[in-house]
């Protein structure tokens, strides 16, 4: 009987652990959490939540850059663009960001929910610049969301994204030299 109960408990718990919600910064290449833009060129960072088995009504997080805590190398420019169903926003990505949605987002269909779009620019060359989705500084130590209908919280796994600067390779350099002689 114990084996049957243990097997049943594992069958119920493991899918719940595997299907945890994830939030990360993605770039223009589908599914890519790394990007190498040229220095001083605008680019978009898309904050997506996926695999959340709920109707999402709010999220709370902070975007951190561990090697550059003052965010001197990455500037966010312009307004943050939100989906049409955003009702209230508080703070900003680097200071602690809270976003509420109504009507709620369906976490399962299409599976990826665009929470907001942030435009940024790297001001200097970097070899690896980490962007980490971390807990809100006023929160309880977790990246959290709330869901409809009860407003209950659920924990979100924050993902790591990486920026680097574009380094010219031989093909780019040779093309630049040839263009000077035409």
RODREN-13313 format. One record per residue (C-alpha): residue in three letters; z, y, x. Coordinates in pm, whole numbers. Each point is the difference from the previous one (the first is absolute). Layout:
BEGIN
<"ala"; <Z; Y; X>>
...
//
This chain:
BEGIN
<"unk"; <0; 0; 0>>
<"unk"; <82; 235; 287>>
<"unk"; <-346; -55; 150>>
<"unk"; <-166; 79; -331>>
<"unk"; <202; 323; -38>>
<"unk"; <-68; 100; 361>>
<"unk"; <-372; -63; -42>>
<"unk"; <-4; 198; -323>>
<"unk"; <190; 290; 161>>
<"unk"; <-243; 9; 294>>
<"unk"; <-300; -14; -232>>
<"unk"; <133; 303; -185>>
<"unk"; <126; 204; 299>>
<"unk"; <-282; -42; 254>>
<"unk"; <-279; 154; -214>>
<"unk"; <231; 296; -71>>
<"unk"; <58; 51; 373>>
<"unk"; <-367; -32; 84>>
<"unk"; <-112; 246; -267>>
<"unk"; <212; 295; 117>>
<"unk"; <-145; 346; -48>>
<"unk"; <-148; 169; 310>>
<"unk"; <-70; 367; 68>>
<"unk"; <-209; 130; 287>>
<"unk"; <-235; 266; 127>>
<"unk"; <-363; -112; -7>>
<"unk"; <-310; 172; 134>>
<"unk"; <-368; 23; -99>>
<"unk"; <-84; -352; 113>>
<"unk"; <106; -234; -285>>
<"unk"; <323; -181; 78>>
<"unk"; <42; 174; 335>>
<"unk"; <339; 129; 108>>
<"unk"; <-129; 126; 335>>
<"unk"; <-236; 286; 69>>
<"unk"; <-126; 190; 303>>
<"unk"; <-115; 350; -102>>
<"unk"; <-124; 260; 247>>
<"unk"; <256; 266; 96>>
<"unk"; <8; 305; -231>>
<"unk"; <-205; -171; -273>>
<"unk"; <125; -29; -357>>
<"unk"; <49; -349; -141>>
<"unk"; <155; -151; -312>>
<"unk"; <304; -227; -12>>
<"unk"; <25; -198; -324>>
<"unk"; <346; -114; -107>>
<"unk"; <-39; -327; -191>>
<"unk"; <252; -225; -171>>
<"unk"; <-112; -356; -56>>
<"unk"; <128; -333; -125>>
<"unk"; <261; 165; -225>>
<"unk"; <42; -223; -306>>
<"unk"; <113; 291; -218>>
<"unk"; <-116; 305; -190>>
<"unk"; <99; 257; 265>>
<"unk"; <157; 327; -118>>
<"unk"; <120; 146; 334>>
<"unk"; <14; -53; 376>>
<"unk"; <223; 149; 268>>
<"unk"; <-72; -17; 374>>
<"unk"; <-25; 195; 326>>
<"unk"; <-289; -9; 248>>
<"unk"; <137; -18; 354>>
<"unk"; <-157; 23; 343>>
<"unk"; <258; -160; 233>>
<"unk"; <-156; 120; 328>>
<"unk"; <-47; 356; -134>>
<"unk"; <295; 78; -231>>
<"unk"; <-101; 366; -39>>
<"unk"; <-356; -97; -106>>
<"unk"; <-143; 250; 251>>
<"unk"; <-309; -215; 66>>
<"unk"; <-87; -79; -362>>
<"unk"; <-34; 288; -240>>
<"unk"; <-50; -43; -369>>
<"unk"; <-233; 264; -133>>
<"unk"; <-84; 119; -347>>
<"unk"; <148; -137; -315>>
<"unk"; <93; -359; -56>>
<"unk"; <-235; -140; -263>>
<"unk"; <168; -206; -270>>
<"unk"; <-148; -228; -269>>
<"unk"; <-33; 145; -352>>
<"unk"; <310; -180; -129>>
<"unk"; <248; 170; 237>>
<"unk"; <264; 187; -197>>
<"unk"; <253; 124; 259>>
<"unk"; <6; 20; 381>>
<"unk"; <289; 98; 224>>
<"unk"; <-3; 59; 376>>
<"unk"; <-276; -103; 234>>
<"unk"; <-105; -304; 202>>
<"unk"; <192; 88; 318>>
<"unk"; <313; 145; -163>>
<"unk"; <42; -263; -272>>
<"unk"; <-244; -37; -288>>
<"unk"; <75; -90; -362>>
<"unk"; <-289; -45; -244>>
<"unk"; <19; -94; -369>>
<"unk"; <-288; -135; -210>>
<"unk"; <-64; 7; -373>>
<"unk"; <-164; -201; -140>>
<"unk"; <125; -265; 245>>
<"unk"; <-228; -158; 257>>
<"unk"; <-87; -363; -43>>
<"unk"; <105; -161; 327>>
<"unk"; <-197; -319; -55>>
<"unk"; <-342; 129; -108>>
<"unk"; <-193; 86; 213>>
<"unk"; <280; -89; 241>>
<"unk"; <-20; 318; 207>>
<"unk"; <138; 318; -155>>
<"unk"; <-83; 335; 165>>
<"unk"; <327; 194; 9>>
<"unk"; <-143; 312; 172>>
<"unk"; <-252; 120; 259>>
<"unk"; <120; 200; 301>>
<"unk"; <-241; 196; 220>>
<"unk"; <99; 19; 365>>
<"unk"; <-119; 95; 346>>
<"unk"; <107; -121; 344>>
<"unk"; <52; 296; 233>>
<"unk"; <-3; -195; 328>>
<"unk"; <-132; -325; 142>>
<"unk"; <227; -300; -62>>
<"unk"; <-41; -363; 95>>
<"unk"; <221; -135; -279>>
<"unk"; <173; 207; -266>>
<"unk"; <213; -195; -247>>
<"unk"; <28; 97; -367>>
<"unk"; <288; -188; -162>>
<"unk"; <87; -6; -370>>
<"unk"; <379; 32; 7>>
<"unk"; <282; 52; -250>>
<"unk"; <51; 344; -153>>
<"unk"; <271; 185; 199>>
<"unk"; <204; 59; -318>>
<"unk"; <-40; -360; -117>>
<"unk"; <199; -317; 52>>
<"unk"; <-186; -131; 304>>
<"unk"; <-300; -156; -177>>
<"unk"; <-348; 110; -97>>
<"unk"; <29; -25; -378>>
<"unk"; <-199; 28; -317>>
<"unk"; <93; -8; -367>>
<"unk"; <-177; -184; -276>>
<"unk"; <-58; 21; -374>>
<"unk"; <165; -51; -249>>
<"unk"; <356; -5; 135>>
<"unk"; <-32; 231; 301>>
<"unk"; <144; -270; 223>>
<"unk"; <-51; 30; 376>>
<"unk"; <-191; -245; 214>>
<"unk"; <-24; -14; 379>>
<"unk"; <-330; 74; 173>>
<"unk"; <-94; -120; 348>>
<"unk"; <-115; 296; 211>>
<"unk"; <-299; -80; 221>>
<"unk"; <-95; 129; 344>>
<"unk"; <-327; 188; 49>>
<"unk"; <-137; 119; 334>>
<"unk"; <-203; 303; 105>>
<"unk"; <-171; 38; 335>>
<"unk"; <-259; 244; 123>>
<"unk"; <-361; -88; 45>>
<"unk"; <-82; -64; 364>>
<"unk"; <-362; 35; 102>>
<"unk"; <-155; -320; 124>>
<"unk"; <-300; -33; 228>>
<"unk"; <-247; 3; -287>>
<"unk"; <142; 323; -143>>
<"unk"; <10; 166; 342>>
<"unk"; <-355; -101; 93>>
<"unk"; <-128; 122; -336>>
<"unk"; <170; 335; 55>>
<"unk"; <-158; 33; 345>>
<"unk"; <-349; -92; -128>>
<"unk"; <25; 256; -279>>
<"unk"; <47; 277; 259>>
<"unk"; <-345; -70; 147>>
<"unk"; <-196; -1; -326>>
//
